[in-house]
């Protein structure tokens, strides 16, 4: 999920994440998996606030423009809708 900088802090990413979870549940999924760059604290905060937990890490997974790699954090969440 990416949000254009002009539209950040408006709840759009949270809405999209919840929509994806609901749609996945309706299609029979019981778990969501995602990965996020370790140097993206805003996205990590969103995912953790929505109940995702870290289950792994991919070392030096992303290559940044400055030539420095950054890890990918792998997160998981069990989908439960009543």
N, C-alpha and C positions, 0 to 999 in steps of 0.2 A: 504494500500500500504506500503510495507516495502522494503527498499533498504539495501542490505548488506553494511556494513561500508566501504569496499574496493571500492565500486562503488558510493558512495555518492558525491554530488556536481557536477554531470555530466548531470543533467537534466532528468535522467531516471524516477524518481517519477513523475515529471511534465508531461512527455510524457505519462506515464501510466494513470495518472488522466485524461488528455485530451482525450486519447483513450477511456477510460470508458465512459466519457461524450458523445462523438460522437456516440459510439455504443448504449448507452442508448437512445439517441435522435433518431437514426435510427430505433429503436425498439418501438418508440412511447412514451418514457418517457418524462415528462416535468420538472422533478425536480430530483436532486441528494441529498441524505442525507448521512451523515457520522458521525462518532464519533471518537474522538481522545483523548488520555490521556492529561490532563491539564498540565502535566509536560513534554510535548514534544513540546517545542517552535519551533523547526525547521519544524515539520509537520504542526503545526498551522499556521506558517508563509506562508508555501506553499499554504495551502487551502485558506487562506484569500487573498493572492495575485492572486488566481484564481477566486475570486469572491464569495467565500463561506461566509456566515454570521452565527453567533452563534444564535441558536434558543432555546437552552436549556442546561441543565447541569444535570448529574447524579452524585449525591454526593457519594464519596467513592466507586466508581464503580469498579476500578481496585485495586487489592491487589498486592503490590510490594513484592519482595523477602525479603526485610528488615522488612516486616510486616506492613509497613505504607500504608494505602489506598490513592489513588489519584482519583480525579474526572474525569469523562468523559465529554468532551465538545461536544455537538451535533450541527452540522453545516448543512446548507442547501444552495442550489443554484438552481435557475431556469435555465433550459437549453434552450438556444436560439442559433440556427444555421440558417444561411441564406443560 
